[in-house]
Amino acid sequence: MCTHHPACPPAEAVDRGAAHVLTAHPEQGWSLLCNGIVVFEDTGELLPGGGTIAPHRPTDLREQPAAPPPDKPAAPAA
């Protein structure tokens, strides 16, 4: 599918997101890459064969609260 030199990474590659953008629709929140992947603004991906990759923004990871020191009991849940 790719005509670039060097060729874009295939959809199965770890670096698949480095492929060139063929069509961008920021108003709709998606772009089509040269390797056939549809990338969404929430970082989710739709693969050419119909598979999906869930959104994986680093900001979606919530920090876990620190454990209380061993000499103090945990605060009751509200």
Phi and psi restraints in degrees (range 20) as a CNS / XPLOR table:
assign (resid 1 and name C) (resid 2 and name N)
       (resid 2 and name CA) (resid 2 and name C) 1.0 -83.4 20.0 2
assign (resid 2 and name N) (resid 2 and name CA)
       (resid 2 and name C) (resid 3 and name N) 1.0 135.7 20.0 2
assign (resid 2 and name C) (resid 3 and name N)
       (resid 3 and name CA) (resid 3 and name C) 1.0 -113.7 20.0 2
assign (resid 3 and name N) (resid 3 and name CA)
       (resid 3 and name C) (resid 4 and name N) 1.0 9.1 20.0 2
assign (resid 3 and name C) (resid 4 and name N)
       (resid 4 and name CA) (resid 4 and name C) 1.0 -77.6 20.0 2
assign (resid 4 and name N) (resid 4 and name CA)
       (resid 4 and name C) (resid 5 and name N) 1.0 156.5 20.0 2
assign (resid 4 and name C) (resid 5 and name N)
       (resid 5 and name CA) (resid 5 and name C) 1.0 -126.7 20.0 2
assign (resid 5 and name N) (resid 5 and name CA)
       (resid 5 and name C) (resid 6 and name N) 1.0 117.5 20.0 2
assign (resid 5 and name C) (resid 6 and name N)
       (resid 6 and name CA) (resid 6 and name C) 1.0 -68.1 20.0 2
assign (resid 6 and name N) (resid 6 and name CA)
       (resid 6 and name C) (resid 7 and name N) 1.0 158.8 20.0 2
assign (resid 6 and name C) (resid 7 and name N)
       (resid 7 and name CA) (resid 7 and name C) 1.0 -65.3 20.0 2
assign (resid 7 and name N) (resid 7 and name CA)
       (resid 7 and name C) (resid 8 and name N) 1.0 149.0 20.0 2
assign (resid 7 and name C) (resid 8 and name N)
       (resid 8 and name CA) (resid 8 and name C) 1.0 -67.9 20.0 2
assign (resid 8 and name N) (resid 8 and name CA)
       (resid 8 and name C) (resid 9 and name N) 1.0 153.7 20.0 2
assign (resid 8 and name C) (resid 9 and name N)
       (resid 9 and name CA) (resid 9 and name C) 1.0 -63.1 20.0 2
assign (resid 9 and name N) (resid 9 and name CA)
       (resid 9 and name C) (resid 10 and name N) 1.0 143.0 20.0 2
assign (resid 9 and name C) (resid 10 and name N)
       (resid 10 and name CA) (resid 10 and name C) 1.0 -69.5 20.0 2
assign (resid 10 and name N) (resid 10 and name CA)
       (resid 10 and name C) (resid 11 and name N) 1.0 165.7 20.0 2
assign (resid 10 and name C) (resid 11 and name N)
       (resid 11 and name CA) (resid 11 and name C) 1.0 -61.3 20.0 2
assign (resid 11 and name N) (resid 11 and name CA)
       (resid 11 and name C) (resid 12 and name N) 1.0 -24.3 20.0 2
assign (resid 11 and name C) (resid 12 and name N)
       (resid 12 and name CA) (resid 12 and name C) 1.0 -85.1 20.0 2
assign (resid 12 and name N) (resid 12 and name CA)
       (resid 12 and name C) (resid 13 and name N) 1.0 -12.2 20.0 2
assign (resid 12 and name C) (resid 13 and name N)
       (resid 13 and name CA) (resid 13 and name C) 1.0 -75.1 20.0 2
assign (resid 13 and name N) (resid 13 and name CA)
       (resid 13 and name C) (resid 14 and name N) 1.0 154.2 20.0 2
assign (resid 13 and name C) (resid 14 and name N)
       (resid 14 and name CA) (resid 14 and name C) 1.0 -63.4 20.0 2
assign (resid 14 and name N) (resid 14 and name CA)
       (resid 14 and name C) (resid 15 and name N) 1.0 -36.1 20.0 2
assign (resid 14 and name C) (resid 15 and name N)
       (resid 15 and name CA) (resid 15 and name C) 1.0 -94.7 20.0 2
assign (resid 15 and name N) (resid 15 and name CA)
       (resid 15 and name C) (resid 16 and name N) 1.0 29.6 20.0 2
assign (resid 15 and name C) (resid 16 and name N)
       (resid 16 and name CA) (resid 16 and name C) 1.0 -55.7 20.0 2
assign (resid 16 and name N) (resid 16 and name CA)
       (resid 16 and name C) (resid 17 and name N) 1.0 -28.5 20.0 2
assign (resid 16 and name C) (resid 17 and name N)
       (resid 17 and name CA) (resid 17 and name C) 1.0 -71.6 20.0 2
assign (resid 17 and name N) (resid 17 and name CA)
       (resid 17 and name C) (resid 18 and name N) 1.0 -7.4 20.0 2
assign (resid 17 and name C) (resid 18 and name N)
       (resid 18 and name CA) (resid 18 and name C) 1.0 -83.6 20.0 2
assign (resid 18 and name N) (resid 18 and name CA)
       (resid 18 and name C) (resid 19 and name N) 1.0 -1.3 20.0 2
assign (resid 18 and name C) (resid 19 and name N)
       (resid 19 and name CA) (resid 19 and name C) 1.0 -66.2 20.0 2
assign (resid 19 and name N) (resid 19 and name CA)
       (resid 19 and name C) (resid 20 and name N) 1.0 154.4 20.0 2
assign (resid 19 and name C) (resid 20 and name N)
       (resid 20 and name CA) (resid 20 and name C) 1.0 -67.5 20.0 2
assign (resid 20 and name N) (resid 20 and name CA)
       (resid 20 and name C) (resid 21 and name N) 1.0 147.9 20.0 2
assign (resid 20 and name C) (resid 21 and name N)
       (resid 21 and name CA) (resid 21 and name C) 1.0 -82.0 20.0 2
assign (resid 21 and name N) (resid 21 and name CA)
       (resid 21 and name C) (resid 22 and name N) 1.0 124.3 20.0 2
assign (resid 21 and name C) (resid 22 and name N)
       (resid 22 and name CA) (resid 22 and name C) 1.0 -88.9 20.0 2
assign (resid 22 and name N) (resid 22 and name CA)
       (resid 22 and name C) (resid 23 and name N) 1.0 -44.3 20.0 2
assign (resid 22 and name C) (resid 23 and name N)
       (resid 23 and name CA) (resid 23 and name C) 1.0 -138.2 20.0 2
assign (resid 23 and name N) (resid 23 and name CA)
       (resid 23 and name C) (resid 24 and name N) 1.0 129.3 20.0 2
assign (resid 23 and name C) (resid 24 and name N)
       (resid 24 and name CA) (resid 24 and name C) 1.0 -118.7 20.0 2
assign (resid 24 and name N) (resid 24 and name CA)
       (resid 24 and name C) (resid 25 and name N) 1.0 133.5 20.0 2
assign (resid 24 and name C) (resid 25 and name N)
       (resid 25 and name CA) (resid 25 and name C) 1.0 -130.6 20.0 2
assign (resid 25 and name N) (resid 25 and name CA)
       (resid 25 and name C) (resid 26 and name N) 1.0 71.3 20.0 2
assign (resid 25 and name C) (resid 26 and name N)
       (resid 26 and name CA) (resid 26 and name C) 1.0 -61.7 20.0 2
assign (resid 26 and name N) (resid 26 and name CA)
       (resid 26 and name C) (resid 27 and name N) 1.0 -28.1 20.0 2
assign (resid 26 and name C) (resid 27 and name N)
       (resid 27 and name CA) (resid 27 and name C) 1.0 -67.7 20.0 2
assign (resid 27 and name N) (resid 27 and name CA)
       (resid 27 and name C) (resid 28 and name N) 1.0 -22.2 20.0 2
assign (resid 27 and name C) (resid 28 and name N)
       (resid 28 and name CA) (resid 28 and name C) 1.0 -104.5 20.0 2
assign (resid 28 and name N) (resid 28 and name CA)
       (resid 28 and name C) (resid 29 and name N) 1.0 -9.8 20.0 2
assign (resid 28 and name C) (resid 29 and name N)
       (resid 29 and name CA) (resid 29 and name C) 1.0 85.9 20.0 2
assign (resid 29 and name N) (resid 29 and name CA)
       (resid 29 and name C) (resid 30 and name N) 1.0 25.7 20.0 2
assign (resid 29 and name C) (resid 30 and name N)
       (resid 30 and name CA) (resid 30 and name C) 1.0 -147.8 20.0 2
assign (resid 30 and name N) (resid 30 and name CA)
       (resid 30 and name C) (resid 31 and name N) 1.0 159.7 20.0 2
assign (resid 30 and name C) (resid 31 and name N)
       (resid 31 and name CA) (resid 31 and name C) 1.0 -140.7 20.0 2
assign (resid 31 and name N) (resid 31 and name CA)
       (resid 31 and name C) (resid 32 and name N) 1.0 147.2 20.0 2
assign (resid 31 and name C) (resid 32 and name N)
       (resid 32 and name CA) (resid 32 and name C) 1.0 -101.6 20.0 2
assign (resid 32 and name N) (resid 32 and name CA)
       (resid 32 and name C) (resid 33 and name N) 1.0 124.4 20.0 2
assign (resid 32 and name C) (resid 33 and name N)
       (resid 33 and name CA) (resid 33 and name C) 1.0 -90.8 20.0 2
assign (resid 33 and name N) (resid 33 and name CA)
       (resid 33 and name C) (resid 34 and name N) 1.0 162.2 20.0 2
assign (resid 33 and name C) (resid 34 and name N)
       (resid 34 and name CA) (resid 34 and name C) 1.0 -59.9 20.0 2
assign (resid 34 and name N) (resid 34 and name CA)
       (resid 34 and name C) (resid 35 and name N) 1.0 -27.6 20.0 2
assign (resid 34 and name C) (resid 35 and name N)
       (resid 35 and name CA) (resid 35 and name C) 1.0 -88.9 20.0 2
assign (resid 35 and name N) (resid 35 and name CA)
       (resid 35 and name C) (resid 36 and name N) 1.0 10.2 20.0 2
assign (resid 35 and name C) (resid 36 and name N)
       (resid 36 and name CA) (resid 36 and name C) 1.0 90.9 20.0 2
assign (resid 36 and name N) (resid 36 and name CA)
       (resid 36 and name C) (resid 37 and name N) 1.0 2.4 20.0 2
assign (resid 36 and name C) (resid 37 and name N)
       (resid 37 and name CA) (resid 37 and name C) 1.0 -86.0 20.0 2
assign (resid 37 and name N) (resid 37 and name CA)
       (resid 37 and name C) (resid 38 and name N) 1.0 138.3 20.0 2
assign (resid 37 and name C) (resid 38 and name N)
       (resid 38 and name CA) (resid 38 and name C) 1.0 -100.0 20.0 2
assign (resid 38 and name N) (resid 38 and name CA)
       (resid 38 and name C) (resid 39 and name N) 1.0 120.6 20.0 2
assign (resid 38 and name C) (resid 39 and name N)
       (resid 39 and name CA) (resid 39 and name C) 1.0 -105.7 20.0 2
assign (resid 39 and name N) (resid 39 and name CA)
       (resid 39 and name C) (resid 40 and name N) 1.0 131.4 20.0 2
assign (resid 39 and name C) (resid 40 and name N)
       (resid 40 and name CA) (resid 40 and name C) 1.0 -101.6 20.0 2
assign (resid 40 and name N) (resid 40 and name CA)
       (resid 40 and name C) (resid 41 and name N) 1.0 155.4 20.0 2
assign (resid 40 and name C) (resid 41 and name N)
       (resid 41 and name CA) (resid 41 and name C) 1.0 -63.8 20.0 2
assign (resid 41 and name N) (resid 41 and name CA)
       (resid 41 and name C) (resid 42 and name N) 1.0 -19.0 20.0 2
assign (resid 41 and name C) (resid 42 and name N)
       (resid 42 and name CA) (resid 42 and name C) 1.0 -86.1 20.0 2
assign (resid 42 and name N) (resid 42 and name CA)
       (resid 42 and name C) (resid 43 and name N) 1.0 8.7 20.0 2
assign (resid 42 and name C) (resid 43 and name N)
       (resid 43 and name CA) (resid 43 and name C) 1.0 77.1 20.0 2
assign (resid 43 and name N) (resid 43 and name CA)
       (resid 43 and name C) (resid 44 and name N) 1.0 7.4 20.0 2
assign (resid 43 and name C) (resid 44 and name N)
       (resid 44 and name CA) (resid 44 and name C) 1.0 -74.2 20.0 2
assign (resid 44 and name N) (resid 44 and name CA)
       (resid 44 and name C) (resid 45 and name N) 1.0 159.6 20.0 2
assign (resid 44 and name C) (resid 45 and name N)
       (resid 45 and name CA) (resid 45 and name C) 1.0 -137.7 20.0 2
assign (resid 45 and name N) (resid 45 and name CA)
       (resid 45 and name C) (resid 46 and name N) 1.0 144.1 20.0 2
assign (resid 45 and name C) (resid 46 and name N)
       (resid 46 and name CA) (resid 46 and name C) 1.0 -112.1 20.0 2
assign (resid 46 and name N) (resid 46 and name CA)
       (resid 46 and name C) (resid 47 and name N) 1.0 117.6 20.0 2
assign (resid 46 and name C) (resid 47 and name N)
       (resid 47 and name CA) (resid 47 and name C) 1.0 -84.1 20.0 2
assign (resid 47 and name N) (resid 47 and name CA)
       (resid 47 and name C) (resid 48 and name N) 1.0 157.2 20.0 2
assign (resid 47 and name C) (resid 48 and name N)
       (resid 48 and name CA) (resid 48 and name C) 1.0 -55.3 20.0 2
assign (resid 48 and name N) (resid 48 and name CA)
       (resid 48 and name C) (resid 49 and name N) 1.0 -34.2 20.0 2
assign (resid 48 and name C) (resid 49 and name N)
       (resid 49 and name CA) (resid 49 and name C) 1.0 -82.5 20.0 2
assign (resid 49 and name N) (resid 49 and name CA)
       (resid 49 and name C) (resid 50 and name N) 1.0 0.1 20.0 2
assign (resid 49 and name C) (resid 50 and name N)
       (resid 50 and name CA) (resid 50 and name C) 1.0 101.8 20.0 2
assign (resid 50 and name N) (resid 50 and name CA)
       (resid 50 and name C) (resid 51 and name N) 1.0 -5.3 20.0 2
assign (resid 50 and name C) (resid 51 and name N)
       (resid 51 and name CA) (resid 51 and name C) 1.0 -71.1 20.0 2
assign (resid 51 and name N) (resid 51 and name CA)
       (resid 51 and name C) (resid 52 and name N) 1.0 164.4 20.0 2
assign (resid 51 and name C) (resid 52 and name N)
       (resid 52 and name CA) (resid 52 and name C) 1.0 -129.9 20.0 2
assign (resid 52 and name N) (resid 52 and name CA)
       (resid 52 and name C) (resid 53 and name N) 1.0 157.0 20.0 2
assign (resid 52 and name C) (resid 53 and name N)
       (resid 53 and name CA) (resid 53 and name C) 1.0 -125.8 20.0 2
assign (resid 53 and name N) (resid 53 and name CA)
       (resid 53 and name C) (resid 54 and name N) 1.0 123.7 20.0 2
assign (resid 53 and name C) (resid 54 and name N)
       (resid 54 and name CA) (resid 54 and name C) 1.0 -65.4 20.0 2
assign (resid 54 and name N) (resid 54 and name CA)
       (resid 54 and name C) (resid 55 and name N) 1.0 153.7 20.0 2
assign (resid 54 and name C) (resid 55 and name N)
       (resid 55 and name CA) (resid 55 and name C) 1.0 -53.5 20.0 2
assign (resid 55 and name N) (resid 55 and name CA)
       (resid 55 and name C) (resid 56 and name N) 1.0 142.5 20.0 2
assign (resid 55 and name C) (resid 56 and name N)
       (resid 56 and name CA) (resid 56 and name C) 1.0 -141.1 20.0 2
assign (resid 56 and name N) (resid 56 and name CA)
       (resid 56 and name C) (resid 57 and name N) 1.0 48.3 20.0 2
assign (resid 56 and name C) (resid 57 and name N)
       (resid 57 and name CA) (resid 57 and name C) 1.0 -69.6 20.0 2
assign (resid 57 and name N) (resid 57 and name CA)
       (resid 57 and name C) (resid 58 and name N) 1.0 137.7 20.0 2
assign (resid 57 and name C) (resid 58 and name N)
       (resid 58 and name CA) (resid 58 and name C) 1.0 -64.0 20.0 2
assign (resid 58 and name N) (resid 58 and name CA)
       (resid 58 and name C) (resid 59 and name N) 1.0 -24.1 20.0 2
assign (resid 58 and name C) (resid 59 and name N)
       (resid 59 and name CA) (resid 59 and name C) 1.0 -76.4 20.0 2
assign (resid 59 and name N) (resid 59 and name CA)
       (resid 59 and name C) (resid 60 and name N) 1.0 -11.4 20.0 2
assign (resid 59 and name C) (resid 60 and name N)
       (resid 60 and name CA) (resid 60 and name C) 1.0 -78.5 20.0 2
assign (resid 60 and name N) (resid 60 and name CA)
       (resid 60 and name C) (resid 61 and name N) 1.0 -12.9 20.0 2
assign (resid 60 and name C) (resid 61 and name N)
       (resid 61 and name CA) (resid 61 and name C) 1.0 -81.1 20.0 2
assign (resid 61 and name N) (resid 61 and name CA)
       (resid 61 and name C) (resid 62 and name N) 1.0 122.0 20.0 2
assign (resid 61 and name C) (resid 62 and name N)
       (resid 62 and name CA) (resid 62 and name C) 1.0 -89.2 20.0 2
assign (resid 62 and name N) (resid 62 and name CA)
       (resid 62 and name C) (resid 63 and name N) 1.0 141.5 20.0 2
assign (resid 62 and name C) (resid 63 and name N)
       (resid 63 and name CA) (resid 63 and name C) 1.0 -73.8 20.0 2
assign (resid 63 and name N) (resid 63 and name CA)
       (resid 63 and name C) (resid 64 and name N) 1.0 138.3 20.0 2
assign (resid 63 and name C) (resid 64 and name N)
       (resid 64 and name CA) (resid 64 and name C) 1.0 -83.5 20.0 2
assign (resid 64 and name N) (resid 64 and name CA)
       (resid 64 and name C) (resid 65 and name N) 1.0 137.7 20.0 2
assign (resid 64 and name C) (resid 65 and name N)
       (resid 65 and name CA) (resid 65 and name C) 1.0 -63.7 20.0 2
assign (resid 65 and name N) (resid 65 and name CA)
       (resid 65 and name C) (resid 66 and name N) 1.0 146.5 20.0 2
assign (resid 65 and name C) (resid 66 and name N)
       (resid 66 and name CA) (resid 66 and name C) 1.0 -67.2 20.0 2
assign (resid 66 and name N) (resid 66 and name CA)
       (resid 66 and name C) (resid 67 and name N) 1.0 143.9 20.0 2
assign (resid 66 and name C) (resid 67 and name N)
       (resid 67 and name CA) (resid 67 and name C) 1.0 -70.3 20.0 2
assign (resid 67 and name N) (resid 67 and name CA)
       (resid 67 and name C) (resid 68 and name N) 1.0 143.6 20.0 2
assign (resid 67 and name C) (resid 68 and name N)
       (resid 68 and name CA) (resid 68 and name C) 1.0 -67.7 20.0 2
assign (resid 68 and name N) (resid 68 and name CA)
       (resid 68 and name C) (resid 69 and name N) 1.0 153.8 20.0 2
assign (resid 68 and name C) (resid 69 and name N)
       (resid 69 and name CA) (resid 69 and name C) 1.0 -59.0 20.0 2
assign (resid 69 and name N) (resid 69 and name CA)
       (resid 69 and name C) (resid 70 and name N) 1.0 152.3 20.0 2
assign (resid 69 and name C) (resid 70 and name N)
       (resid 70 and name CA) (resid 70 and name C) 1.0 -61.4 20.0 2
assign (resid 70 and name N) (resid 70 and name CA)
       (resid 70 and name C) (resid 71 and name N) 1.0 -23.1 20.0 2
assign (resid 70 and name C) (resid 71 and name N)
       (resid 71 and name CA) (resid 71 and name C) 1.0 -87.8 20.0 2
assign (resid 71 and name N) (resid 71 and name CA)
       (resid 71 and name C) (resid 72 and name N) 1.0 -2.9 20.0 2
assign (resid 71 and name C) (resid 72 and name N)
       (resid 72 and name CA) (resid 72 and name C) 1.0 -121.6 20.0 2
assign (resid 72 and name N) (resid 72 and name CA)
       (resid 72 and name C) (resid 73 and name N) 1.0 136.0 20.0 2
assign (resid 72 and name C) (resid 73 and name N)
       (resid 73 and name CA) (resid 73 and name C) 1.0 -71.9 20.0 2
assign (resid 73 and name N) (resid 73 and name CA)
       (resid 73 and name C) (resid 74 and name N) 1.0 156.1 20.0 2
assign (resid 73 and name C) (resid 74 and name N)
       (resid 74 and name CA) (resid 74 and name C) 1.0 -67.8 20.0 2
assign (resid 74 and name N) (resid 74 and name CA)
       (resid 74 and name C) (resid 75 and name N) 1.0 147.3 20.0 2
assign (resid 74 and name C) (resid 75 and name N)
       (resid 75 and name CA) (resid 75 and name C) 1.0 -71.4 20.0 2
assign (resid 75 and name N) (resid 75 and name CA)
       (resid 75 and name C) (resid 76 and name N) 1.0 144.0 20.0 2
assign (resid 75 and name C) (resid 76 and name N)
       (resid 76 and name CA) (resid 76 and name C) 1.0 -65.4 20.0 2
assign (resid 76 and name N) (resid 76 and name CA)
       (resid 76 and name C) (resid 77 and name N) 1.0 145.9 20.0 2
assign (resid 76 and name C) (resid 77 and name N)
       (resid 77 and name CA) (resid 77 and name C) 1.0 -70.7 20.0 2
assign (resid 77 and name N) (resid 77 and name CA)
       (resid 77 and name C) (resid 78 and name N) 1.0 141.1 20.0 2
